[in-house]
């Protein structure tokens, strides 16, 4: 059995007990008893549900099938697949109510399965099981629209909770109308920070949008060749297949979806060359740094308003920091928040998020640490958000200067380089009110950290 198998923490089924150690027999006996007791206590579903279980380990599949059939109300029909392609073929052949797949599998992993399922079967409820607490995988899974991201049950006590969550998901599936196909956007940029900033803005404005990130022209073309997106955004300069050649190919294929071409130079010669290659395409041009208002206007024009678009009436729980409407009880004085980051696209993302959450407060956005230090030397903010890499004075130097000054306001340090967390923890251990935020991150994680830093209680309705 592979050490990386996402179902490996779960017990084996009774059919495989002869292969297990004596301790596993005892644990499994208790789990089966618990699941049968749970089935008797919970009211059955109106109709028999169909579940597809996917993992490369057939023994573990048998184990989970027995637990699901014995523990879920109505004794659902549980079918299994040992590979991603086999699972997708089964989904094409007959309808299912729920898909449960492992995160790690050879050839085609759980995230790849989920991406295809969201495209072809948007109404299907999905659960991803994993044995590892990988934050980036969790963020990506939820970005792809997974309903539950669950650590494989490791003890007897965890199995009933897992079954209750599945039962709740199946009940919601039977009572909710079919979900519309989520919007799908392919983003091509060889800079990860740019791709992540686009993802954050898109997911903040559009509920459930799927953002596929590509770091090279070849990777993007392979993705576009599989399925047409609702929007394709590309930087004019990147690795692999060039932007001009890609525009030629898209024009030759007569694609109808809009294309956003992003350039750091945006010269007349550059535009003329692109127009020649992109004849017949729906192309819009954007110059770096992209202003969030400009991007939002283009999205509204080409994709239209979505039910989850922020800023509309009834914009949902993300319209303000605590999930309540943006109009809040007046405070004695406006908050003052300073955000410092060298990458313009990340600053624009922060403007979108913070501007929506704090419409009546003082927000200062800076791209260099010298200006930031000059401002911090004059006035203490209520919150400082900073990156770590800058051309001159690094973020760490600013933080250590604040440590020497015994600054008492909260600080959030954002970085794509996780080892930076070591010096952040050191400063926290010396009394600084500082937290580390690993990039990329999802909007909810960032919102909760900002709320905690400012002591703003979350809306209990949206916890």
Secondary structure, 3 states (H helix, E strand, C coil): CCCCCCCCCCCCCHHHHHHCCHHHHHHHHHHHHHHHHHHHHCCCCCCCCEEEEECCCHHHHHHHHHHHHHHCCCCCEEEEECCHHHHHHHHHHCCCCEEEEECCCCCCCHHHHHHHHHHHCCCCEEEEEECCCCHHHHHHHHHCCCCEEEECCCCHHHHHHHHHHHHHHHHHHHHCCCCCCCCEEEEECCCHHHHHHHHHHHHHHCCCCEEEEECEHHHHHHHHHHCCCCEEEEECCCECCCHHHHHHHHHHCCCCCEEEEEECCCCHHHHHHHHHHCCCCCEEEEECCCCHHHHHHHHHHHHCCCCCCCCCCCCCCCCCCCCCCCCCCCCCCCCEEEEECCCHHHHHHHHHHHHHHCCCCEEEEECCHHHHHHHHHHCCCCEEEECCCCCCCCHHHHHHHHHHCCCCCEEEEEECCHHHHHHHHHHHHCCCCEEEEECCCCHHHHHHHHHHHCCCCCCHHHC
